[in-house]
Amino acid sequence: IYIEGGAKLINSFLKVNLFDRISIYTAPKILGSGISPTEELEFLKIDESIHLEDSVWTKLGQDMLLESKRNICLQDS
């Protein structure tokens, strides 16, 4: 299933580790206050963090795309 959403939806899926691939688009723009897609995550140590593998950065005009995956099977989590 492909899920596209804002910070709250992304935060919900990251919080419960309910993803096996992630695509993050970034633009060279700075905005004011808002919701961070990692705002509710409680990982305080590197060894508790979400580990992404086989990451690939692609330049899309002035924007960047990070595509990465985790080597897990969601049925096992």
GICOR-V802638 format. One record per pair of residues at least 6 apart in sequence whose C-alpha atoms are under 7 Angstrom apart, sorted by the first residue. I is the first residue (numbers start at 0). GAP is how many residues later the second one is. D is the distance in Angstrom with one decimal. If there is no record, write none. Layout:
BEGIN
i=(I	I)
gap=(GAP	GAP)
d=(D	D)
END
This chain:
BEGIN
i=(6	6	6	7	9	10	10	10	12	14	19	19	19	20	20	20	21	21	21	22	22	22	22	23	23	23	24	24	24	25	25	25	26	26	26	27	27	42	50	51	51	51	52	52	52	53	53	54	54	54	55	55	55	56	56	56	56	57	57	57	58)
gap=(28	29	30	29	27	26	27	29	6	26	49	50	52	47	48	49	45	46	47	42	43	44	45	41	42	43	39	40	41	37	38	39	35	36	37	34	35	6	19	16	17	18	15	16	17	14	15	11	12	13	10	11	12	7	8	9	10	6	7	8	6)
d=(6.0	5.9	4.2	6.5	5.8	5.0	5.6	6.6	6.6	5.7	5.5	5.3	6.7	5.8	4.1	6.3	5.8	5.4	6.1	6.8	5.6	4.5	6.5	5.6	5.1	6.5	5.8	4.5	6.5	5.7	5.2	6.4	6.8	4.5	6.5	6.9	6.5	5.6	6.9	5.9	5.5	5.3	5.9	5.5	5.6	5.7	6.5	6.7	5.6	4.3	5.7	5.3	6.4	6.8	5.6	4.6	6.6	5.7	5.1	6.6	6.4)
END
